[in-house]
Amino acid sequence: MTLSRSRNTGDEMIDIPHYLHLLTTATLFSAALLFAGSLLLIFFSSLDDCFGDLLWVSLRLTATAAPPLPEKEVEEGLLAVLLPAWQEAAVLPQSLTHLLTNARYRNFRVFVGIYPNDQATERAVRRLAKEDARIIPIITPRPGPTCKADCLNALLRGALAWEEVERRKFKGFILQDAEDMTHPEALSCFNRALDYHDLIQLPVVPVVRRWSACIGGHYMDEFAEMHGKDVPVRALVTGVVPGSGVATAYARQLLVTASDRAEGAFNTDTLTEDYELSFRLAGTARRQIFLRLTGSQADTLATRYDIIATRELFPHSLRAAVRQKARWIVGISCQGWRQLGWRGSLMSRYYFLRDRKILLCGHANLISAVGLLYSLGQRLTAELAPAHTPPPLLADDDLLWHVAFLNIGFLLHRLLVRHLCVWSLYGWRQLPLVLPRYLAGILVNYLALCRASRIFGSHLLTGKPIGWDKTSHDFPAAIRRQPAKGIMRPAYGGAT
């Protein structure tokens, strides 16, 4: 088929099949190039993951761990819990009641940051404050939502003003969220650890979901690996513990010094102010520690042992999970790269690379998966209908197929490690659900990456600040417990 087109210089014939062939060839070449690049990127990323696993195994085999807390009795120091709240009227009464009722610690105050345009939350907090003087409402100077860091700065200023009025000083400041179920021994643990450390991070343990809740349940598996392996190892080899936003304690002087900045102690230009603060204060907060300790509770809330941690329900809907994880990617990978650069030791830079590789590897995972499915379909078509066989992405003898098979092996290894971490924390009953939740996590993480790229790209183009894209929360059914005496012991998997 040809098409005639008249020009001033005469008639010119355009061969449409020829141009379609060129277009098909160019498309196939681009797809093959993307597929090959994705295979290589996933290969090197998998080697990086295996290196992290080797660090974990080597530290376990050599019994390398952070020094345990001395078991001597420590006087209860005055602690301040900073709890930012925006539209949390539904969960705050439950979480605060749980904290005040179950904490095996009495010498603390809870500063709740509420916005002047959030009357429902303000009424709920003031009602609780009338019942228990340890709850102190702090009204932020600006209407909400601003950002979590801005609310935390207002809370810190309010806590320091309270010190001036009461002529008492806090031993440390602790970050918690409105939906958190705090462990009864957490404050005692912080109190003891603050005698030896500037920054303390306890684990975050997602509450067990029903078997069909793969979206909310995949957080269980990710945190079992992250707070059971990755963060403890990172803390040991770099000396820096990335804050998790909750179950994080700071020595008083550390935050007082950080608050000397005009913008306040917490960076309002990032969505993960806790993560950024750990690295910004690395020079002055040299004694950072990630603590995995067991308590003395009979009810372990579906974990294999009673781990002193903050428990919470993570989002169970796809939209809410994507919004939350997009916020983490923007703060850690995008804003963290922009604000923190590649500072620190070689190992610190290595872990920065691990934090940020999702920006490329997330897309590479999808491209490589689509390429493998296409290649599988092409092979089947070649067997069943040779006349209609599409062109292959790679030749049968291409060396990159060896890389593809290695990547599949790395994936099986990754699943094995994930199963081990989940079994270590939750026991064997959760193991059959790891694979479907892993697949759900892939979907959530990729959609979150797309959303984060759009948000941060729009910010770079327009210069508009990125707002607090807050997730709505639920609170698990709290169980009242009678105080029980016991010592805090290293958790299974090693104290770190």
C-alpha positions, -999 to +999 in steps of 0.1 A: +000+000+000+013+034-009+000+069-004+006+098-029+013+133-017+018+163-039+046+188-033+060+218-051+089+196-063+066+169-076+048+138-064+063+118-035+052+083-026+051+073+011+054+036+019+032+032+050+042-004+057+078+006+057+072+033+083+051+010+104+079-015+103+104+012+114+080+022+142+076-014+153+114-020+152+121+012+172+094+003+198+108-032+202+143-019+205+132+006+232+113-021+251+143-045+249+166-018+262+143-010+291+139-047+299+177-053+298+183-022+320+157-032+344+171-067+347+205-053+355+192-028+380+172-054+398+203-077+398+225-050+415+197-041+439+193-077+449+230-080+455+226-049+478+198-067+497+219-098+501+248-077+514+224-063+540+214-099+549+250-109+553+256-080+576+227-092+597+239-128+598+275-117+606+264-095+635+243-124+648+271-149+645+296-126+662+270-117+689+275-081+681+248-060+697+242-027+714+250-030+752+219-040+772+204-016+797+216-021+832+190-037+854+195-014+883+165+006+897+162+041+882+143+070+897+113+080+875+124+111+856+098+135+843+090+126+807+070+146+781+050+128+754+045+150+723+014+139+704+003+160+673-033+157+664-054+168+634-089+155+631-083+127+656-114+131+678-124+095+671-092+078+683-076+102+708-099+093+737-091+056+733-053+059+728-049+085+757-071+064+780-050+034+772-017+052+778-029+068+811-045+036+824-019+010+814+014+028+817+036+014+846+049+049+850+035+079+867+059+108+862+050+120+828+029+146+809+012+143+776+012+174+754-015+172+727-011+195+698-046+206+685-054+232+658-077+261+664-099+251+635-104+215+647-130+219+674-140+182+676-105+172+686-101+201+709-134+192+728-122+156+731-088+166+745-101+192+769-127+167+782-099+142+789-077+169+804-104+177+830-103+140+841-065+137+842-041+166+848-013+148+830-029+157+796-020+193+786-036+207+754-014+230+732-032+251+706-010+256+676-006+292+664-017+285+628-049+267+616-045+232+603-035+212+586+000+226+584+025+197+587+034+173+615+067+191+621+050+224+626+027+208+652+056+192+669+075+225+671+044+241+687+043+212+712+080+215+721+076+252+727+046+245+749+064+219+769+094+242+775+070+270+785+054+245+810+088+239+824+093+276+831+059+279+849+063+247+869+100+251+875+106+215+865+126+200+837+118+171+815+143+143+812+133+135+777+107+141+750+089+111+734+070+111+700+038+093+697+008+094+674-029+096+681-036+060+671-008+044+690-012+016+715+018+021+737+034-007+758+029-004+795+067-006+801+077+017+773+081+049+794+101+030+820+123+017+792+128+052+779+136+065+814+164+040+819+178+043+784+180+082+786+207+078+812+230+064+785+216+075+752+206+107+734+181+091+710+161+059+716+139+041+691+116+012+701+101-011+674+068-004+657+046-036+655+015-035+633-014-052+650-024-085+635-051-083+608-076-109+597-063-133+571-081-116+542-067-081+549-037-082+527-034-044+523-033-038+560-015-070+567+015-064+544+027-037+570+031-066+595+056-083+572+075-052+562+079-040+597+089-074+609+118-073+585+126-036+588+125-034+626+137-069+632+167-068+608+174-037+587+171-008+612+190-026+640+218-035+617+219+001+603+221+015+639+251-008+647+271-001+616+264+036+611+256+048+646+224+066+634+189+054+640+163+068+615+134+080+636+101+062+630+079+091+642+065+071+671+082+053+700+111+077+696+127+094+726+151+124+726+172+136+755+160+170+766+192+189+758+192+175+723+159+190+714+165+222+733+197+227+713+179+218+680+151+242+688+175+272+687+169+273+649+145+300+638+123+273+622+123+251+652+137+217+661+117+198+636+121+206+599+089+218+584+102+213+548+100+176+550+072+150+554+094+128+575+108+152+601+118+123+624+140+107+598+157+140+589+163+149+625+182+118+633+208+126+606+208+163+612+217+157+649+241+129+642+270+150+652+256+160+686+234+129+692+262+103+689+245+079+714+216+066+693+202+032+699+175+009+685+161-012+714+144-045+711+134-056+746+109-080+760+084-071+787+065-091+813+030-092+797+011-124+796-009-112+766+015-107+737-012-094+713-005-122+688+033-119+688+055-148+699+068-129+729+060-097+746+080-071+728+082-036+742+070-016+712+043+007+699+015-012+683-010+003+658-034-005+631-021+006+597-044+015+568-065-014+553-078+003+522-057+006+491-062+044+487-052+051+523-021+028+522-009+045+489-013+079+504+006+070+535+035+053+517+037+081+491+043+105+520+071+083+533+087+081+498+085+118+493+100+125+528+127+098+529+137+093+493+130+127+476+133+153+503+159+133+521+181+132+490+176+169+485+183+180+520+207+155+534+227+147+503+253+119+507+269+130+540+286+108+565+307+077+564+308+051+536+283+029+554+260+059+560+261+067+522+254+031+514+222+032+535+212+064+519+214+046+486+191+019+501+167+045+511+165+061+477+169+032+453+131+028+452+129+058+429+144+037+401+139+001+413+102+005+417+098+011+380+124-015+372+104-041+391+074-034+370+092-033+337+111-065+344+079-083+354+061-072+323+090-082+302+092-116+317+054-121+311+057-109+275+086-133+269+067-162+285+037-154+262+060-151+232+075-186+239+040-201+243+028-185+211+058-198+192+049-233+203+011-231+197+008-206+168+041-200+151+026-179+124+015-153+149+046-153+171+055-117+182+092-108+181+113-116+212+127-090+235+160-109+238+176-136+218+174-171+233+211-172+238+214-137+253+234-136+285+208-114+302+186-145+305+210-157+331+206-124+350+168-129+348+170-164+363+194-151+390+168-123+398+142-150+402+165-168+426+171-135+445+133-131+448+129-165+463+157-156+488+139-124+496+107-143+503+127-167+525+141-139+546+107-123+549+092-155+561+119-159+587+114-124+600+076-128+602+080-162+619+104-146+644+079-120+654+044-134+648+049-172+647+041-198+621+004-190+618+012-159+596+035-177+572+008-188+547-002-152+543+033-138+536+032-144+498-002-129+491+007-099+513+040-096+495+021-093+462-002-067+477+028-048+490+042-046+455+010-030+442+008-006+471+044+004+469+044+010+431+012+031+432+027+050+461+059+056+441+038+070+412+019+093+436+051+104+453+067+112+419+037+133+410+036+152+443+073+159+444+075+167+407+047+192+411+065+207+440+097+212+420+078+228+391+055+251+411+075+257+443+043+251+464+050+234+498+039+199+502+011+197+528+003+172+555-014+144+536-026+128+568-040+093+570-072+086+589-067+062+618-083+035+638-075+023+673-073-014+682-094-027+710-074-018+742-070-045+768-068-034+804-040-051+822-030-052+858+006-040+865+030-068+868+066-066+880+093-079+857+126-069+842+132-059+806+151-086+788+166-087+753+140-098+727+143-129+706+166-120+677+191-102+699+190-068+717+202-040+694 
